[in-house]
Amino acid sequence: MAASVEGRSRLARWGLAVHTTAPHIDPLFVGPIALELFNHGPIPIELRPGVERVCQLIFYEMKSPVSQKVAKSMGTFVKQTEAYQKPR
């Protein structure tokens, strides 16, 4: 499976961007999905857990398996456990 993160149009009309640079979730990705939230609008937006969904995931079924070698080369954030990658 692969997926993409899409913002909700209602919140986008208020100015909220959800996935400014990273909407794609690679096949075999393991870890929490970090949302890159940014308010482009002129007024503050209050987000409260369980009240408003800020995004949706769209899943894509892969036609063939992805090898572990390819999956490991897809990015530095595979198996991350925190929102920010620690500098090496």
N, CA, C and O atoms as a MOPAC input file, in Angstrom:
PM7 MOZYME 1SCF
protein

 N      0.83600 1    -1.18100 1     0.00000 1
 C      0.00000 1     0.00000 1     0.00000 1
 C      0.88200 1     1.24600 1     0.00000 1
 O      1.98600 1     1.25600 1     0.54600 1
 N      0.37500 1     2.25500 1    -0.60900 1
 C      0.94200 1     3.60100 1    -0.53700 1
 C     -0.23200 1     4.51900 1    -0.21100 1
 O     -1.38800 1     4.10100 1    -0.28600 1
 N      0.05300 1     5.74600 1     0.14400 1
 C     -1.03900 1     6.65000 1     0.48600 1
 C     -0.62900 1     8.09200 1     0.22700 1
 O      0.54900 1     8.39400 1     0.03200 1
 N     -1.61100 1     8.96600 1     0.22700 1
 C     -1.33300 1    10.39800 1     0.17400 1
 C     -2.19900 1    11.09100 1     1.21800 1
 O     -3.31000 1    10.65400 1     1.51900 1
 N     -1.67000 1    12.17000 1     1.75900 1
 C     -2.36600 1    12.97800 1     2.75400 1
 C     -2.98600 1    14.16100 1     2.02100 1
 O     -2.29700 1    14.89200 1     1.31000 1
 N     -4.27400 1    14.34000 1     2.19900 1
 C     -4.98000 1    15.45100 1     1.56000 1
 C     -5.67400 1    16.28700 1     2.61700 1
 O     -6.33300 1    15.75200 1     3.50800 1
 N     -5.52600 1    17.59700 1     2.52100 1
 C     -6.20400 1    18.49700 1     3.43900 1
 C     -7.69000 1    18.54800 1     3.13700 1
 O     -8.12500 1    18.14900 1     2.05700 1
 N     -8.45500 1    19.03100 1     4.07700 1
 C     -9.90000 1    19.17200 1     3.90400 1
 C    -10.19000 1    20.55800 1     3.35200 1
 O     -9.61100 1    21.54300 1     3.81000 1
 N    -11.07600 1    20.64200 1     2.37900 1
 C    -11.32800 1    21.91300 1     1.69600 1
 C    -11.91900 1    22.96900 1     2.63100 1
 O    -11.63500 1    24.15600 1     2.47100 1
 N    -12.72600 1    22.56200 1     3.59200 1
 C    -13.31600 1    23.53600 1     4.52500 1
 C    -12.22700 1    24.30300 1     5.26500 1
 O    -12.28400 1    25.52800 1     5.36800 1
 N    -11.23400 1    23.57700 1     5.78000 1
 C    -10.15200 1    24.23400 1     6.51400 1
 C     -9.20700 1    24.96600 1     5.57000 1
 O     -8.63300 1    25.99000 1     5.94200 1
 N     -9.04300 1    24.45900 1     4.36400 1
 C     -8.20000 1    25.15800 1     3.38600 1
 C     -8.78800 1    26.52800 1     3.05300 1
 O     -8.04300 1    27.47800 1     2.81400 1
 N    -10.09000 1    26.63400 1     3.03500 1
 C    -10.74200 1    27.93000 1     2.76300 1
 C    -10.51800 1    28.92400 1     3.88800 1
 O    -10.62000 1    30.13500 1     3.68900 1
 N    -10.21200 1    28.40900 1     5.07300 1
 C     -9.84600 1    29.28300 1     6.19900 1
 C     -8.36600 1    29.63900 1     6.15500 1
 O     -7.92300 1    30.53900 1     6.87000 1
 N     -7.58700 1    28.93200 1     5.31200 1
 C     -6.16300 1    29.22000 1     5.18700 1
 C     -5.24500 1    28.12600 1     5.69300 1
 O     -4.02700 1    28.30300 1     5.67600 1
 N     -5.79100 1    26.98300 1     6.15000 1
 C     -4.95400 1    25.93100 1     6.72300 1
 C     -4.39900 1    25.01400 1     5.63900 1
 O     -5.15500 1    24.39300 1     4.89200 1
 N     -3.07300 1    24.93400 1     5.56100 1
 C     -2.39000 1    23.98600 1     4.67900 1
 C     -1.94500 1    22.81800 1     5.54600 1
 O     -1.40800 1    23.02100 1     6.63500 1
 N     -2.16600 1    21.58800 1     5.06700 1
 C     -1.88100 1    20.41000 1     5.86800 1
 C     -0.60800 1    19.70400 1     5.43700 1
 O      0.11800 1    19.19000 1     6.28800 1
 N     -0.32100 1    19.66400 1     4.17100 1
 C      0.83000 1    18.89800 1     3.67500 1
 C      1.64300 1    19.74600 1     2.70500 1
 O      1.69700 1    19.46000 1     1.50900 1
 N      2.24700 1    20.74800 1     3.21000 1
 C      2.95800 1    21.70300 1     2.37300 1
 C      4.01400 1    21.04900 1     1.49000 1
 O      4.13400 1    21.41300 1     0.32000 1
 N      4.77400 1    20.10400 1     2.00700 1
 C      5.85900 1    19.52200 1     1.20600 1
 C      5.85000 1    18.00500 1     1.11700 1
 O      6.59700 1    17.44600 1     0.31400 1
 N      5.03600 1    17.31800 1     1.90700 1
 C      5.15800 1    15.86000 1     1.94500 1
 C      3.80800 1    15.15000 1     1.94000 1
 O      3.42300 1    14.57300 1     2.95700 1
 N      3.08400 1    15.17500 1     0.83200 1
 C      1.77900 1    14.52600 1     0.81900 1
 C      1.82800 1    13.01600 1     0.56900 1
 O      0.83400 1    12.32600 1     0.79600 1
 N      2.96500 1    12.49400 1     0.10600 1
 C      3.04700 1    11.09000 1    -0.29400 1
 C      3.61000 1    10.22200 1     0.83100 1
 O      4.59700 1    10.58800 1     1.47000 1
 N      2.97300 1     9.06000 1     1.07200 1
 C      3.45700 1     8.08800 1     2.04400 1
 C      3.90800 1     6.87100 1     1.25500 1
 O      3.09900 1     6.19300 1     0.62300 1
 N      5.20200 1     6.60200 1     1.29800 1
 C      5.79200 1     5.52700 1     0.50200 1
 C      5.31300 1     4.15000 1     0.94000 1
 O      4.93700 1     3.95800 1     2.09600 1
 N      5.32500 1     3.18500 1     0.01200 1
 C      5.00000 1     1.80500 1     0.38600 1
 C      5.98200 1     1.31700 1     1.46100 1
 O      7.15800 1     1.68100 1     1.44400 1
 N      5.50400 1     0.51600 1     2.36700 1
 C      6.27500 1    -0.06400 1     3.46700 1
 C      6.73400 1     0.96000 1     4.50400 1
 O      7.54000 1     0.62600 1     5.37200 1
 N      6.24100 1     2.19900 1     4.43700 1
 C      6.57500 1     3.18900 1     5.46700 1
 C      6.04700 1     2.69700 1     6.80600 1
 O      4.92500 1     2.19900 1     6.89400 1
 N      6.85400 1     2.83600 1     7.84100 1
 C      6.46000 1     2.46400 1     9.18900 1
 C      6.74100 1     3.66000 1    10.09200 1
 O      7.86100 1     4.17000 1    10.11900 1
 N      5.74900 1     4.10100 1    10.81700 1
 C      5.94600 1     5.20800 1    11.74300 1
 C      4.75500 1     6.13800 1    11.73500 1
 O      3.85700 1     5.99600 1    10.90600 1
 N      4.74100 1     7.09300 1    12.65800 1
 C      3.64200 1     8.06200 1    12.68300 1
 C      3.75000 1     9.01300 1    11.49500 1
 O      4.84600 1     9.30200 1    11.01300 1
 N      2.62300 1     9.48500 1    11.04100 1
 C      2.58800 1    10.42900 1     9.91900 1
 C      2.63400 1    11.83900 1    10.50100 1
 O      1.72900 1    12.24600 1    11.22900 1
 N      3.68100 1    12.57300 1    10.17900 1
 C      3.83600 1    13.94100 1    10.68000 1
 C      3.11600 1    14.89200 1     9.73700 1
 O      3.39200 1    14.91000 1     8.53800 1
 N      2.20200 1    15.67400 1    10.27000 1
 C      1.48900 1    16.65900 1     9.46200 1
 C      2.21800 1    17.99200 1     9.53800 1
 O      2.63800 1    18.42100 1    10.61300 1
 N      2.36300 1    18.63600 1     8.40000 1
 C      3.01600 1    19.94400 1     8.32800 1
 C      1.91800 1    20.99600 1     8.22600 1
 O      1.49600 1    21.35200 1     7.12600 1
 N      1.46300 1    21.48400 1     9.35200 1
 C      0.35000 1    22.42500 1     9.38400 1
 C      0.85500 1    23.86000 1     9.32200 1
 O      1.81200 1    24.22800 1    10.00300 1
 N      0.18300 1    24.67400 1     8.48100 1
 C      0.54400 1    26.08800 1     8.38300 1
 C     -0.71500 1    26.89200 1     8.10900 1
 O     -1.50200 1    26.54600 1     7.22800 1
 N     -0.90100 1    27.96100 1     8.86300 1
 C     -2.05600 1    28.83400 1     8.67500 1
 C     -1.65700 1    29.98800 1     7.75400 1
 O     -0.88700 1    30.86400 1     8.14700 1
 N     -2.18100 1    29.98300 1     6.53900 1
 C     -1.92600 1    31.05500 1     5.57100 1
 C     -2.93600 1    32.19500 1     5.71700 1
 O     -2.79300 1    33.23900 1     5.08200 1
 N     -3.94400 1    31.99500 1     6.54600 1
 C     -5.02300 1    32.97400 1     6.66100 1
 C     -4.72100 1    34.10100 1     7.62400 1
 O     -3.71400 1    34.07300 1     8.33200 1
 N     -5.59700 1    35.09700 1     7.65000 1
 C     -5.38800 1    36.27200 1     8.50200 1
 C     -5.85300 1    36.09300 1     9.94700 1
 O     -5.53400 1    36.92200 1    10.80000 1
 N     -6.60400 1    35.02000 1    10.23800 1
 C     -7.10300 1    34.82600 1    11.59500 1
 C     -6.58900 1    33.50700 1    12.18000 1
 O     -6.33400 1    32.56600 1    11.42800 1
 N     -6.43300 1    33.42000 1    13.49300 1
 C     -5.99200 1    32.16200 1    14.11600 1
 C     -7.03200 1    31.05800 1    13.92200 1
 O     -8.23300 1    31.32700 1    13.89900 1
 N     -6.57400 1    29.83800 1    13.78600 1
 C     -7.45100 1    28.67400 1    13.67800 1
 C     -7.17800 1    27.79800 1    14.89300 1
 O     -6.03600 1    27.40700 1    15.13400 1
 N     -8.21400 1    27.49200 1    15.65300 1
 C     -8.05900 1    26.62000 1    16.81600 1
 C     -8.42500 1    25.19800 1    16.40900 1
 O     -9.54000 1    24.94100 1    15.95500 1
 N     -7.48200 1    24.27800 1    16.57500 1
 C     -7.71800 1    22.86800 1    16.28900 1
 C     -7.80900 1    22.12300 1    17.60900 1
 O     -6.92200 1    22.23300 1    18.45600 1
 N     -8.89000 1    21.36100 1    17.78100 1
 C     -9.09100 1    20.60400 1    19.01200 1
 C     -9.26100 1    19.12800 1    18.67600 1
 O     -9.97200 1    18.78800 1    17.73000 1
 N     -8.62100 1    18.25100 1    19.43400 1
 C     -8.72700 1    16.81400 1    19.17000 1
 C    -10.18200 1    16.34300 1    19.18600 1
 O    -10.95600 1    16.68800 1    20.07900 1
 N    -10.52700 1    15.55600 1    18.18500 1
 C    -11.85500 1    14.97300 1    18.12500 1
 C    -12.95300 1    15.88500 1    17.62500 1
 O    -14.09600 1    15.44300 1    17.50500 1
 N    -12.65500 1    17.14200 1    17.32600 1
 C    -13.67500 1    18.09200 1    16.89100 1
 C    -13.66900 1    18.24700 1    15.37100 1
 O    -14.72700 1    18.21200 1    14.74200 1
 N    -12.52300 1    18.41400 1    14.79400 1
 C    -12.40600 1    18.67100 1    13.35900 1
 C    -11.32200 1    17.78600 1    12.75900 1
 O    -10.19300 1    17.76500 1    13.24800 1
 N    -11.66200 1    17.06100 1    11.70600 1
 C    -10.64200 1    16.29400 1    10.98500 1
 C     -9.90000 1    17.26400 1    10.07200 1
 O    -10.52800 1    17.96300 1     9.27700 1
 N     -8.57900 1    17.31700 1    10.17600 1
 C     -7.80100 1    18.26300 1     9.38200 1
 C     -7.34400 1    17.67800 1     8.05000 1
 O     -6.96100 1    18.41700 1     7.14300 1
 N     -7.38300 1    16.34200 1     7.92900 1
 C     -6.92500 1    15.73900 1     6.68800 1
 C     -7.60700 1    14.39700 1     6.47000 1
 O     -8.34800 1    13.89800 1     7.31600 1
 N     -7.32700 1    13.84000 1     5.30900 1
 C     -7.78600 1    12.49600 1     4.98500 1
 C     -6.65500 1    11.76200 1     4.29900 1
 O     -5.80300 1    12.37600 1     3.65600 1
 N     -6.64800 1    10.44600 1     4.43600 1
 C     -5.66000 1     9.60400 1     3.76500 1
 C     -6.33500 1     8.92100 1     2.58600 1
 O     -7.44600 1     8.40500 1     2.70600 1
 N     -5.66400 1     8.92300 1     1.46300 1
 C     -6.14000 1     8.19500 1     0.28800 1
 C     -5.14000 1     7.07800 1     0.04800 1
 O     -3.95500 1     7.33000 1    -0.17100 1
 N     -5.61900 1     5.85100 1     0.08800 1
 C     -4.75700 1     4.67700 1    -0.04800 1
 C     -4.72800 1     4.18000 1    -1.48200 1
 O     -5.72800 1     4.22700 1    -2.19900 1
 N     -3.55600 1     3.70100 1    -1.88000 1
 C     -3.35600 1     3.13700 1    -3.21300 1
 C     -2.81000 1     1.72800 1    -3.06700 1
 O     -1.82100 1     1.50700 1    -2.36900 1
 N     -3.44900 1     0.78700 1    -3.71900 1
 C     -2.96400 1    -0.58600 1    -3.69500 1
 C     -1.87500 1    -0.74300 1    -4.74200 1
 O     -2.06000 1    -0.37700 1    -5.90300 1
 N     -0.75400 1    -1.28200 1    -4.33200 1
 C      0.36900 1    -1.48900 1    -5.25200 1
 C      0.09100 1    -2.71700 1    -6.11300 1
 O     -0.45800 1    -3.70600 1    -5.62700 1
 N      0.46600 1    -2.65700 1    -7.38200 1
 C      0.25400 1    -3.77700 1    -8.30500 1
 C      1.29000 1    -4.88200 1    -8.12300 1
 O      1.03400 1    -6.03700 1    -8.46500 1
 N      2.45400 1    -4.53300 1    -7.58600 1
 C      3.48700 1    -5.53600 1    -7.33500 1
 C      4.18800 1    -5.19300 1    -6.02200 1
 O      4.16700 1    -4.03900 1    -5.59200 1
 N      4.80700 1    -6.18300 1    -5.38500 1
 C      5.48100 1    -5.93000 1    -4.10600 1
 C      6.69000 1    -5.01000 1    -4.27300 1
 O      7.31600 1    -4.95700 1    -5.33100 1
 N      6.99300 1    -4.29700 1    -3.20300 1
 C      8.16700 1    -3.42600 1    -3.17300 1
 C      9.24000 1    -4.14600 1    -2.37100 1
 O      8.98100 1    -4.60400 1    -1.25800 1
 N     10.43600 1    -4.24900 1    -2.92300 1
 C     11.51400 1    -4.94200 1    -2.20900 1
 C     11.98700 1    -4.11300 1    -1.01800 1
 O     11.85100 1    -2.89000 1    -1.00900 1
 N     12.53800 1    -4.78500 1    -0.02100 1
 C     13.06200 1    -4.09900 1     1.16000 1
 C     14.18600 1    -3.14200 1     0.77100 1
 O     14.32400 1    -2.07500 1     1.36900 1
 N     14.98800 1    -3.51400 1    -0.22600 1
 C     16.09000 1    -2.65600 1    -0.67900 1
 C     15.54400 1    -1.33800 1    -1.21600 1
 O     16.06900 1    -0.27000 1    -0.89900 1
 N     14.50500 1    -1.41200 1    -2.01800 1
 C     13.88900 1    -0.19300 1    -2.56600 1
 C     13.23700 1     0.60400 1    -1.44300 1
 O     13.38200 1     1.82600 1    -1.39000 1
 N     12.52800 1    -0.06300 1    -0.55500 1
 C     11.85900 1     0.62400 1     0.54800 1
 C     12.85800 1     1.37400 1     1.42100 1
 O     12.58000 1     2.49600 1     1.84500 1
 N     14.00400 1     0.78300 1     1.69700 1
 C     15.01700 1     1.43700 1     2.52800 1
 C     15.60300 1     2.67000 1     1.86000 1
 O     16.06700 1     3.58300 1     2.54300 1
 N     15.58800 1     2.70900 1     0.53300 1
 C     16.16300 1     3.85000 1    -0.18700 1
 C     15.16800 1     4.99500 1    -0.35900 1
 O     15.52100 1     6.03600 1    -0.91100 1
 N     13.93800 1     4.82100 1     0.10200 1
 C     12.89300 1     5.82100 1    -0.14900 1
 C     12.96600 1     7.04300 1     0.73400 1
 O     12.33000 1     8.04900 1     0.41800 1
 N     13.70200 1     7.01100 1     1.81500 1
 C     13.77300 1     8.21200 1     2.63200 1
 C     14.38800 1     7.97800 1     3.99100 1
 O     14.56700 1     6.84200 1     4.43100 1
 N     14.70300 1     9.07300 1     4.63900 1
 C     15.36000 1     9.00600 1     5.95000 1
 C     14.36600 1     8.91000 1     7.09600 1
 O     14.77600 1     8.73000 1     8.24300 1
 N     13.07100 1     9.02400 1     6.81900 1
 C     12.09500 1     9.06600 1     7.90200 1
 C     11.42900 1     7.72100 1     8.15900 1
 O     10.50900 1     7.63900 1     8.97400 1
 N     11.87500 1     6.65700 1     7.47900 1
 C     11.31000 1     5.33800 1     7.70700 1
 C     11.62400 1     4.91000 1     9.13200 1
 O     12.76500 1     5.02100 1     9.58100 1
 N     10.62500 1     4.42500 1     9.83500 1
 C     10.70800 1     3.96700 1    11.22900 1
 C     11.04400 1     5.07800 1    12.22300 1
 O     11.53800 1     4.79100 1    13.31300 1
 N     10.78800 1     6.33400 1    11.87100 1
 C     10.99800 1     7.39900 1    12.83900 1
 C      9.93300 1     7.28900 1    13.91400 1
 O      8.83800 1     6.78600 1    13.66200 1
 N     10.24900 1     7.75600 1    15.10300 1
 C      9.30000 1     7.68900 1    16.21500 1
 C      8.90700 1     9.06800 1    16.72100 1
 O      8.01700 1     9.18600 1    17.56300 1
 N      9.55600 1    10.10900 1    16.22200 1
 C      9.26000 1    11.47800 1    16.64900 1
 C      8.94100 1    12.32900 1    15.43000 1
 O      9.31500 1    11.98900 1    14.30700 1
 N      8.24800 1    13.43800 1    15.65900 1
 C      7.87500 1    14.31200 1    14.55100 1
 C      9.08700 1    14.93200 1    13.86800 1
 O      9.05900 1    15.17500 1    12.66200 1
 N     10.14500 1    15.19100 1    14.62200 1
 C     11.34500 1    15.81000 1    14.06000 1
 C     12.48400 1    14.81100 1    14.04700 1
 O     12.74000 1    14.13800 1    15.04500 1
 N     13.15700 1    14.71600 1    12.93300 1
 C     14.31400 1    13.83100 1    12.79800 1
 C     15.48200 1    14.42500 1    13.57800 1
 O     15.79900 1    15.60200 1    13.40700 1
 N     16.11600 1    13.64300 1    14.41800 1
 C     17.27500 1    14.13200 1    15.16600 1
 C     18.46100 1    14.28400 1    14.22400 1
 O     18.69800 1    13.40700 1    13.39300 1
 N     19.21200 1    15.38100 1    14.33600 1
 C     20.39800 1    15.56600 1    13.49100 1
 C     21.43000 1    14.46700 1    13.74600 1
 O     21.59700 1    14.01300 1    14.87800 1
 N     22.10700 1    14.05100 1    12.70100 1
 C     23.12400 1    13.00600 1    12.85400 1
 C     24.48700 1    13.59500 1    12.98500 1
 O     25.46600 1    12.86200 1    13.12200 1

